[in-house]
Amino acid sequence: MVTVQRIPESYRDLLERPVVVSLATVSPSGQPQVTPVWVDYDGTYVRVNSARGRRKVGNMTARSQVTVLAIDPDNPYRWLQVQGSVEEITEDGAVDHINQLSLKYTGEPDYYKNNPMRGKETRVMFKIAPTNVVAAG
């Protein structure tokens, strides 16, 4: 079990507001792979949602080390970097979670409302335990 660090209260807005963050994972070659993603924070874990078959899903399943970088869209010199370890990978509640993220980021509570992938993909939620947190600005 890793030692979980808390996100500073003064920077939690970067995970609570609809800020698209960069998620860095490690590919099989060791090369970092970075993807823009939606994210939330449950008070312990930074949570990310994706669909089976995507590169980041394979990377996080095989190698748990990840980094999330949130840059304040109102001040690019204010940012939060969370290095962490994927502690849980689950399909349970993943569709509800993507719907919550959809509401947060788009205002639409049904992620699949206009998405042709409805029923054709398996959603997965990743819980990332922060192990090193750096905040600036």
C-alpha positions as a Markdown table, in Angstrom:
| # | Residue | x | y | z |
|---|---|---|---|---|
| 1 | Met | 0.0 | 0.0 | 0.0 |
| 2 | Val | 1.3 | 3.4 | -0.9 |
| 3 | Thr | 1.3 | 6.5 | 1.3 |
| 4 | Val | -1.4 | 8.7 | 0.0 |
| 5 | Gln | -0.8 | 12.5 | 0.0 |
| 6 | Arg | -3.6 | 15.0 | 0.2 |
| 7 | Ile | -4.3 | 17.5 | -2.5 |
| 8 | Pro | -3.9 | 21.0 | -1.0 |
| 9 | Glu | -7.3 | 22.6 | -0.4 |
| 10 | Ser | -6.2 | 25.7 | -2.3 |
| 11 | Tyr | -5.7 | 23.7 | -5.5 |
| 12 | Arg | -8.6 | 21.2 | -5.3 |
| 13 | Asp | -10.6 | 23.5 | -7.6 |
| 14 | Leu | -8.4 | 22.3 | -10.5 |
| 15 | Leu | -9.9 | 18.9 | -10.0 |
| 16 | Glu | -13.4 | 20.0 | -9.0 |
| 17 | Arg | -14.0 | 22.5 | -11.8 |
| 18 | Pro | -14.3 | 21.2 | -15.4 |
| 19 | Val | -10.6 | 21.5 | -16.2 |
| 20 | Val | -9.3 | 19.0 | -18.8 |
| 21 | Val | -6.1 | 17.6 | -17.4 |
| 22 | Ser | -3.2 | 15.7 | -19.0 |
| 23 | Leu | -2.8 | 12.1 | -17.9 |
| 24 | Ala | 0.6 | 10.6 | -18.4 |
| 25 | Thr | 1.0 | 6.8 | -18.4 |
| 26 | Val | 3.9 | 4.6 | -19.3 |
| 27 | Ser | 3.8 | 2.6 | -22.5 |
| 28 | Pro | 5.3 | -0.9 | -22.9 |
| 29 | Ser | 8.5 | 0.7 | -24.4 |
| 30 | Gly | 8.8 | 2.9 | -21.3 |
| 31 | Gln | 7.9 | 6.0 | -23.4 |
| 32 | Pro | 5.5 | 8.3 | -21.6 |
| 33 | Gln | 2.1 | 8.6 | -23.2 |
| 34 | Val | -0.1 | 11.6 | -22.5 |
| 35 | Thr | -3.8 | 12.0 | -23.0 |
| 36 | Pro | -6.2 | 14.8 | -22.2 |
| 37 | Val | -8.9 | 13.5 | -19.9 |
| 38 | Trp | -11.8 | 14.4 | -17.6 |
| 39 | Val | -11.1 | 13.8 | -13.9 |
| 40 | Asp | -12.6 | 14.2 | -10.5 |
| 41 | Tyr | -11.3 | 13.9 | -6.9 |
| 42 | Asp | -13.2 | 12.0 | -4.2 |
| 43 | Gly | -11.2 | 13.3 | -1.3 |
| 44 | Thr | -8.7 | 10.4 | -1.4 |
| 45 | Tyr | -8.4 | 9.4 | -5.1 |
| 46 | Val | -8.0 | 11.2 | -8.3 |
| 47 | Arg | -10.5 | 9.3 | -10.6 |
| 48 | Val | -10.2 | 8.8 | -14.4 |
| 49 | Asn | -12.6 | 7.0 | -16.7 |
| 50 | Ser | -12.0 | 5.4 | -20.0 |
| 51 | Ala | -13.1 | 2.5 | -22.2 |
| 52 | Arg | -11.5 | -0.9 | -22.6 |
| 53 | Gly | -9.2 | -1.2 | -25.6 |
| 54 | Arg | -7.7 | 2.3 | -25.3 |
| 55 | Arg | -3.9 | 2.7 | -25.0 |
| 56 | Lys | -4.1 | 4.5 | -21.6 |
| 57 | Val | -6.2 | 1.6 | -20.2 |
| 58 | Gly | -3.6 | -1.0 | -21.2 |
| 59 | Asn | -0.8 | 1.2 | -19.9 |
| 60 | Met | -2.5 | 1.8 | -16.5 |
| 61 | Thr | -3.4 | -1.9 | -16.2 |
| 62 | Ala | 0.2 | -3.1 | -16.9 |
| 63 | Arg | 2.0 | -0.2 | -15.1 |
| 64 | Ser | 0.4 | 1.6 | -12.3 |
| 65 | Gln | 2.6 | 4.7 | -12.2 |
| 66 | Val | 0.8 | 7.8 | -13.6 |
| 67 | Thr | 0.9 | 11.6 | -13.5 |
| 68 | Val | -2.0 | 14.0 | -13.7 |
| 69 | Leu | -1.2 | 17.6 | -14.6 |
| 70 | Ala | -3.9 | 20.2 | -14.2 |
| 71 | Ile | -3.2 | 23.8 | -15.5 |
| 72 | Asp | -5.6 | 26.5 | -14.4 |
| 73 | Pro | -7.3 | 27.8 | -17.6 |
| 74 | Asp | -7.5 | 31.3 | -15.9 |
| 75 | Asn | -3.8 | 31.4 | -15.0 |
| 76 | Pro | -1.3 | 29.1 | -16.8 |
| 77 | Tyr | 1.3 | 29.7 | -14.1 |
| 78 | Arg | -1.0 | 28.1 | -11.5 |
| 79 | Trp | -0.9 | 24.3 | -11.8 |
| 80 | Leu | -1.2 | 21.0 | -9.9 |
| 81 | Gln | 0.9 | 17.9 | -10.6 |
| 82 | Val | -0.2 | 14.6 | -9.0 |
| 83 | Gln | 2.1 | 11.7 | -9.4 |
| 84 | Gly | 0.4 | 8.5 | -8.2 |
| 85 | Ser | -0.3 | 4.8 | -8.4 |
| 86 | Val | -3.4 | 3.2 | -9.8 |
| 87 | Glu | -4.9 | 1.5 | -6.7 |
| 88 | Glu | -8.1 | 0.3 | -8.2 |
| 89 | Ile | -9.4 | -0.6 | -11.7 |
| 90 | Thr | -13.1 | -1.3 | -11.8 |
| 91 | Glu | -16.0 | -1.6 | -14.2 |
| 92 | Asp | -18.4 | -1.3 | -11.2 |
| 93 | Gly | -20.0 | 2.1 | -11.2 |
| 94 | Ala | -17.9 | 3.2 | -14.3 |
| 95 | Val | -20.9 | 4.1 | -16.4 |
| 96 | Asp | -22.4 | 6.2 | -13.5 |
| 97 | His | -19.0 | 7.8 | -13.1 |
| 98 | Ile | -18.7 | 8.8 | -16.8 |
| 99 | Asn | -22.2 | 10.2 | -16.6 |
| 100 | Gln | -21.1 | 12.3 | -13.6 |
| 101 | Leu | -18.1 | 13.5 | -15.5 |
| 102 | Ser | -20.2 | 14.3 | -18.6 |
| 103 | Leu | -22.5 | 16.5 | -16.4 |
| 104 | Lys | -19.5 | 18.3 | -14.9 |
| 105 | Tyr | -17.7 | 18.9 | -18.2 |
| 106 | Thr | -20.6 | 19.3 | -20.7 |
| 107 | Gly | -23.7 | 19.8 | -18.7 |
| 108 | Glu | -25.2 | 16.6 | -20.2 |
| 109 | Pro | -25.9 | 13.9 | -17.6 |
| 110 | Asp | -26.0 | 11.1 | -20.1 |
| 111 | Tyr | -22.6 | 10.6 | -21.7 |
| 112 | Tyr | -24.0 | 8.3 | -24.3 |
| 113 | Lys | -27.0 | 10.5 | -25.3 |
| 114 | Asn | -25.5 | 11.4 | -28.7 |
| 115 | Asn | -22.6 | 8.9 | -28.7 |
| 116 | Pro | -22.8 | 6.0 | -31.1 |
| 117 | Met | -20.7 | 3.8 | -28.8 |
| 118 | Arg | -23.6 | 3.3 | -26.4 |
| 119 | Gly | -23.6 | -0.4 | -25.5 |
| 120 | Lys | -20.5 | -1.1 | -27.7 |
| 121 | Glu | -17.8 | -0.3 | -25.2 |
| 122 | Thr | -17.0 | -1.2 | -21.6 |
| 123 | Arg | -16.3 | 1.7 | -19.3 |
| 124 | Val | -13.6 | 1.4 | -16.7 |
| 125 | Met | -12.8 | 3.7 | -13.7 |
| 126 | Phe | -9.3 | 4.1 | -12.3 |
| 127 | Lys | -8.6 | 5.3 | -8.8 |
| 128 | Ile | -5.3 | 7.0 | -8.5 |
| 129 | Ala | -3.7 | 7.4 | -5.1 |
| 130 | Pro | -1.6 | 10.5 | -5.0 |
| 131 | Thr | 2.0 | 9.7 | -3.9 |
| 132 | Asn | 3.7 | 13.0 | -4.7 |
| 133 | Val | 1.8 | 16.3 | -5.1 |
| 134 | Val | 3.4 | 19.5 | -6.4 |
| 135 | Ala | 1.4 | 22.7 | -6.7 |
| 136 | Ala | 2.5 | 26.1 | -7.9 |
| 137 | Gly | 1.2 | 29.6 | -8.7 |
